[in-house]
Amino acid sequence: MKKMNFIPKDKKNLKFILYLFSFFIFISITYISIPKLLIFSLESIQKNLKINNNINIDNISKVDYKIFPTPRLIISNSNFTIGKNIIEVKNCELEIILKLSQILNFKDVNYKKLLINEGISKIKFNDVSLLLAIVGKNKKKLTFKKNNIIFLQNEKVFFKINDAVIKVGNSEKKLFLDINGYFLNNKVLIKLDNSSKNKKYFTLKLPELDTAAKVFFGRNSANNLSGSLNLEIFNNFLKLKFIKKDNIKLTDGFIRSKLINTSLKGEVVFTPNFYARLDFKPSSINIKKLFLFVQKTYFSDNINNLNLIKKINGIYNFKSKFEGRVINNNGEVIFENFRVGKNKSYYLDARVIEFGKKGRIQFTLVKTFKYEKDLLKKVEISGFVIPFSSKVIFQKFLIDGGNLSVDKIKEHENKFEDDLVQNYLGNIFNERKMNKYFKDIF
């Protein structure tokens, strides 16, 4: 068999291959080694970061160069701001990904994109349009990796996202800000998009909690921020329109859930603290489920939601199925001028004295009804409800203004618990059973 000979017969060809191989080795060594010997212009780095990504960085103590996986400059323990202090980044590693054609141009540092690794970012969320303005000034792609983000509302922590990946993009067609991370150990996805001149949208998804929100907004003819909100939480839906002036006016609102279906309108303010004035007009309400939810959430061993109660201050008016208003002032909850029943024949005032397992609700209940043809009777009961144990305590029991004896009050209290409550306080809102209780008294 004839042996194959891979050695070129032409010595000139062999010489060319050796020269080519040597040149490749030389270029490779130069590619890897020369940038390490150069002192990159700190002034150029600062200037290009400002021009391309609106980054303001004052102090750069050390700049390292890495060749793999692609040529890049590394600034460790970096602190800087983006925009007019809208985003503040601390203790991160800033990677400046260089252009291959520019790696030897150390006097004018040009780059393709930026990577911000780890660290903590604080984002002021007072005006969403400011965030989009920052995105609009980004000429180079900007990506955060494994970053902890704190969103601030009026200098206070609004919410926090851990281990986040943030992508900031700016093309001819749209501007966007994408955030993927973890909120309270649950995956969260946030997108801020400016795909249209007059319309922007913000979306938030918490897949594991079956929660999603989408906000469309823009400027109206009066240059006020306006738009609409769609919110879904565990198959509960909220939809409304809003206009932001000194406050936020809400219109065409609707809530659909297993507990209540209702329209809503009103206004809310966030500065200096949250306060709302809202009008609800329920079309349907599941009293039993609603009462059990409140009992389990706010009058049990688990009362972690009390902080939320203290933050939703306001006046909440109800009409239609029942009428009255709920006033919340720093956790003090008052039920005022409630009229309940088919003909609004029950009048109820109440105040939450304490939440939790030992929680109590002080109440006054007034019922006026016909007795023996055209004779009217007025019954007024005042006392306490203990939701955790479904117990009712009567302090006063007045018939036509006259208070009954202690023994008679106790008798009516026992009958109220045995015949009406029956270990479920929701029966208090059963008009048929309430009417039977009062008729049996007489």
Order of alpha helices (4+ residues) and beta strands (2+ residues): alpha-alpha-beta-beta-beta-beta-beta-beta-alpha-beta-beta-beta-beta-beta-beta-beta-beta-beta-beta-beta-alpha-alpha-beta-beta-beta-beta-beta-beta-beta-beta-alpha-alpha
